Amino acid sequence: PIRDVCGVSNTERLATPDELGERCMEFLAAHPDTKVMFHYKPTCGRGKSKWVYAHWYEEGTWSGKSRGIEPDGSALDVEGQTRFFVDDSLKITSMVVTRTFSKWEKKLQGSTTAGSS
């Protein structure tokens, strides 16, 4: 499992790679024209560091229905930084993502929070 801190709230949970992949596919269903651009492309850390980092942003439009939420046509305005720790066999063993959230994600988080009370 991967420690998942990528939510609009300050909660933390463990997620499997499949769960993270499913969340990405739901995001792409809501924003089908998403393009990932880089402020800094994936780069290895300096010296003997095994961390790889990338600073990125996404462009697109909330034009698709996903998780029952209708699109509003707003522009996608998301950016973040992803860091991966790679072991000697080049397997990712840790991942840290810090990012902003799209209107769809905020609406999704609001609907799941409201449904849990």
LINGI-V224958 format. One record per pair of residues at least 12 apart in sequence whose ideal C-beta (glycine too) atoms are under 8 Angstrom apart, sorted by sequence separation. I is the first residue (numbers start at 1). J is the second residue. D is the distance in whole Angstrom. If there is no record, write none. Layout:
# LINGI-V224958
i: (I;I)
j: (J;J)
d: (D;D)
This chain:
# LINGI-V224958
i: (2;3;42;61;62;83;1;2;40;41;61;62;82;83;1;2;40;61;62;82;83;1;2;4;40;60;61;82;4;38;39;59;60;81;38;39;59;80;81;2;38;39;58;80;81;37;38;80;36;37;58;79;80;36;37;57;58;78;79;36;37;57;78;35;56;57;77;78;34;35;55;56;78;34;35;55;56;77;34;55;56;76;31;33;54;32;33;53;54;31;53;74;31;33;53;31;32;52;53;72;30;31;32;51;52;31;51;52;71;30;51;52;29;30;50;51;69;29;30;50;29;30;50;66;69;27;30;69;26;39;62;26;30;62;67;34;62;69;31;31;30;31;30;27;27;27;5;6;2;5;2;6;8;8;8;9;8;7;9)
j: (14;15;54;73;74;95;14;15;53;54;74;75;95;96;15;16;54;75;76;96;97;16;17;19;55;75;76;97;20;54;55;75;76;97;55;56;76;97;98;20;56;57;76;98;99;56;57;99;56;57;78;99;100;57;58;78;79;99;100;58;59;79;100;58;79;80;100;101;58;59;79;80;102;59;60;80;81;102;60;81;82;102;58;60;81;60;61;81;82;60;82;103;61;63;83;62;63;83;84;103;62;63;64;83;84;64;84;85;104;64;85;86;64;65;85;86;104;65;66;86;66;67;87;104;107;66;69;108;66;79;102;67;71;103;108;76;104;111;76;102;102;104;104;102;104;105;96;97;94;97;95;99;101;105;106;109;109;109;113)
d: (7;8;4;6;5;7;4;5;7;6;7;8;7;4;6;7;6;6;6;7;8;6;7;8;4;8;6;5;7;6;4;8;4;7;7;7;6;6;5;7;5;7;6;6;7;7;8;3;6;5;5;7;7;8;7;7;7;6;6;6;6;4;5;7;7;8;7;7;5;5;8;6;5;7;6;8;7;7;4;5;7;6;8;5;7;8;6;6;5;5;7;5;7;7;5;6;6;7;8;7;6;7;5;6;5;7;7;8;8;5;6;6;5;7;6;8;6;7;4;5;4;8;7;7;5;7;7;6;5;8;7;6;7;6;6;6;5;7;5;7;7;7;4;7;8;7;8;5;8;8;6;7;5;6;6;7;4;7;7)
